[in-house]
Amino acid sequence: MTPEFAMKLGWAAGKVLGAEGVSEVLIGKDTRASGYMLESALEAGLSAAGVNIALVGPLPTPAIAYLATTFRANAGLVISASHNPFYDNGIKLFSNSGHKLTDAQEEEIERWLHRALEQGMECVSSEKLGKVRRVEDAAGRPGAAAQVRHRAPAEGDGGSGKCRAGQPLRQADRRCPGLSPAAPGSAGARFTAR
């Protein structure tokens, strides 16, 4: 996935979600270095579409889904390759209920994305640009902290991600032992550049 693709995906998501009244999108990521690059690109695309952004930093996917339900953001987005190499990064989108977007929303985002890839994208006027804020304590918020500590074994990430706050997983231990599963249906819409 390239920064250009991520920026255009952010713009497409911003066009669709913004038209539905979404004013702020939460962005989280795993700990790969490429996540910082893609986060900036998504931020630029969402801002160009007129949507505000709240950056929460590195957190596990279930924590982003959870924060989308409790935060003042209207949607959540996470950059993660899960257990895959960095070049297999994907971007998952969640509604404010912490569940995946509707099929209709995904199709509309794909339509705008194809348009941006083929024809480019336009930017809203400067007074309508989305604003960015950084949330310093996202991992410590009630509920999100539980998601950081209690990830489902299937969510364990042996490819540079984290299981517990600040504790990288060892390659030999690709799962977090004795943990509860994430909320049903919390797998977000996943967009990849293939």
C-alpha positions as CSV (number, residue, x, y, z in Angstrom):
1,M,0.0,0.0,0.0
2,T,1.4,3.4,-1.0
3,P,0.8,6.7,0.8
4,E,-1.0,7.9,-2.4
5,F,-3.4,5.0,-2.2
6,A,-4.0,5.7,1.6
7,M,-4.6,9.4,1.0
8,K,-7.1,8.7,-1.7
9,L,-8.8,6.1,0.4
10,G,-9.0,8.6,3.3
11,W,-10.5,11.1,0.9
12,A,-13.0,8.6,-0.4
13,A,-14.0,7.6,3.1
14,G,-14.3,11.2,4.1
15,K,-16.5,12.0,1.1
16,V,-18.9,9.2,2.0
17,L,-18.9,9.5,5.8
18,G,-18.9,13.3,5.7
19,A,-22.0,13.2,3.5
20,E,-23.7,11.1,6.2
21,G,-22.9,13.6,8.9
22,V,-19.7,12.1,10.2
23,S,-17.6,15.0,11.6
24,E,-14.6,13.1,13.1
25,V,-12.8,9.9,12.4
26,L,-10.6,8.1,14.9
27,I,-7.3,6.8,13.5
28,G,-5.3,4.1,15.2
29,K,-2.5,1.8,14.0
30,D,-0.2,-1.0,14.9
31,T,3.4,-0.5,15.8
32,R,5.0,-0.9,12.3
33,A,7.0,2.1,11.1
34,S,4.8,2.1,7.9
35,G,1.8,2.9,10.0
36,Y,3.1,6.4,10.7
37,M,3.5,7.0,7.0
38,L,0.0,5.7,6.2
39,E,-1.5,7.5,9.1
40,S,-0.3,10.8,7.7
41,A,-1.6,10.0,4.3
42,L,-5.0,9.0,5.6
43,E,-5.0,12.2,7.7
44,A,-4.4,14.3,4.6
45,G,-7.2,12.6,2.6
46,L,-9.8,12.9,5.4
47,S,-8.8,16.5,6.0
48,A,-9.1,17.3,2.2
49,A,-12.6,15.9,2.4
50,G,-13.5,18.1,5.3
51,V,-13.5,15.5,8.1
52,N,-11.8,16.0,11.4
53,I,-9.4,13.4,12.7
54,A,-8.5,12.2,16.2
55,L,-5.1,10.3,16.3
56,V,-4.9,7.7,19.0
57,G,-1.6,6.2,18.1
58,P,-0.6,2.5,18.3
59,L,-3.5,0.4,19.7
60,P,-4.9,-3.1,18.9
61,T,-7.7,-3.3,16.4
62,P,-10.4,-4.2,19.1
63,A,-9.4,-1.1,21.1
64,I,-10.1,1.1,18.0
65,A,-13.5,-0.6,17.5
66,Y,-14.3,0.0,21.2
67,L,-13.2,3.6,21.1
68,A,-15.3,4.3,18.1
69,T,-18.3,3.4,20.3
70,T,-17.4,5.6,23.2
71,F,-15.4,8.5,21.8
72,R,-16.9,11.6,20.3
73,A,-15.7,10.4,16.9
74,N,-18.3,9.1,14.5
75,A,-16.2,6.3,13.0
76,G,-12.9,4.5,13.6
77,L,-10.1,3.5,11.2
78,V,-7.1,1.2,12.0
79,I,-4.0,0.6,9.9
80,S,-2.8,-2.9,10.5
81,A,-1.2,-5.8,8.7
82,S,-2.1,-8.1,11.6
83,H,0.5,-10.9,11.5
84,N,1.5,-10.2,7.9
85,P,4.6,-8.3,6.7
86,F,4.3,-4.5,6.6
87,Y,3.7,-4.4,2.8
88,D,0.4,-6.2,3.4
89,N,-1.0,-3.3,5.5
90,G,-4.7,-2.9,5.3
91,I,-7.1,-0.3,6.6
92,K,-10.1,-1.3,8.5
93,L,-13.1,1.1,9.0
94,F,-15.6,0.9,11.8
95,S,-18.9,2.6,12.4
96,N,-19.6,4.4,15.6
97,S,-21.1,1.2,16.9
98,G,-17.7,-0.5,16.6
99,H,-18.9,-2.8,13.8
100,K,-18.0,-2.8,10.1
101,L,-19.6,-0.3,7.8
102,T,-22.6,-1.3,5.8
103,D,-22.2,-2.9,2.4
104,A,-23.7,0.2,0.8
105,Q,-21.1,2.4,2.6
106,E,-18.2,0.2,1.5
107,E,-19.4,0.2,-2.1
108,E,-19.8,4.0,-2.1
109,I,-16.2,4.4,-0.6
110,E,-14.9,2.0,-3.3
111,R,-16.7,4.1,-6.0
112,W,-15.1,7.4,-4.7
113,L,-11.8,5.6,-4.4
114,H,-11.8,4.4,-8.0
115,R,-12.7,8.0,-9.1
116,A,-9.8,9.4,-7.1
117,L,-7.4,6.8,-8.5
118,E,-8.4,7.5,-12.0
119,Q,-9.2,11.3,-12.0
120,G,-7.6,12.6,-8.8
121,M,-9.3,14.2,-5.9
122,E,-10.4,17.7,-5.1
123,C,-9.9,19.4,-1.8
124,V,-12.6,21.4,0.2
125,S,-12.0,25.1,0.7
126,S,-9.4,26.0,3.4
127,E,-12.0,27.0,5.9
128,K,-13.7,23.6,5.6
129,L,-10.5,21.5,5.9
130,G,-10.6,18.8,8.6
131,K,-8.7,19.6,11.8
132,V,-6.5,17.1,13.5
133,R,-6.1,16.4,17.2
134,R,-3.9,13.9,19.1
135,V,-5.5,11.9,21.9
136,E,-2.6,11.2,24.3
137,D,-4.4,8.9,26.7
138,A,-6.5,6.6,24.4
139,A,-4.9,3.4,25.6
140,G,-5.7,4.3,29.3
141,R,-9.4,5.0,28.7
142,P,-11.7,2.6,30.5
143,G,-12.7,-0.2,28.1
144,A,-9.8,0.5,25.7
145,A,-7.3,-0.4,28.3
146,A,-9.2,-3.7,28.8
147,Q,-9.0,-4.3,25.0
148,V,-5.3,-3.7,25.2
149,R,-4.9,-6.1,28.0
150,H,-7.4,-8.7,26.9
151,R,-7.0,-9.4,23.2
152,A,-8.5,-12.5,21.6
153,P,-6.0,-15.2,20.7
154,A,-6.9,-14.7,17.0
155,E,-5.9,-11.1,17.4
156,G,-2.4,-11.9,18.6
157,D,0.1,-10.3,16.3
158,G,3.5,-11.9,15.6
159,G,4.4,-9.4,12.9
160,S,5.6,-6.5,15.0
161,G,2.2,-5.6,16.6
162,K,1.5,-5.6,20.3
163,C,-0.6,-7.8,22.6
164,R,-0.4,-5.8,25.8
165,A,0.4,-2.2,26.1
166,G,4.1,-1.8,25.5
167,Q,4.8,-5.5,25.3
168,P,5.7,-6.8,21.8
169,L,4.8,-10.4,21.1
170,R,7.6,-12.9,20.6
171,Q,7.6,-14.7,17.3
172,A,7.3,-18.0,19.3
173,D,4.2,-16.7,21.2
174,R,1.8,-15.5,18.5
175,R,-1.2,-15.3,20.7
176,C,-2.1,-13.8,24.0
177,P,-3.0,-16.6,26.4
178,G,-6.3,-16.8,28.3
179,L,-8.0,-13.8,26.8
180,S,-11.5,-13.1,25.9
181,P,-12.6,-12.6,22.2
182,A,-13.3,-9.3,20.7
183,A,-17.0,-8.2,20.2
184,P,-18.9,-10.2,17.6
185,G,-19.0,-8.5,14.3
186,S,-16.2,-6.0,15.2
187,A,-14.1,-6.9,12.1
188,G,-14.1,-3.7,10.1
189,A,-14.3,-3.2,6.4
190,R,-10.8,-3.9,5.2
191,F,-9.3,-2.1,2.3
192,T,-6.0,-3.2,0.7
193,A,-4.1,-2.0,-2.3
194,R,-4.2,-5.1,-4.5
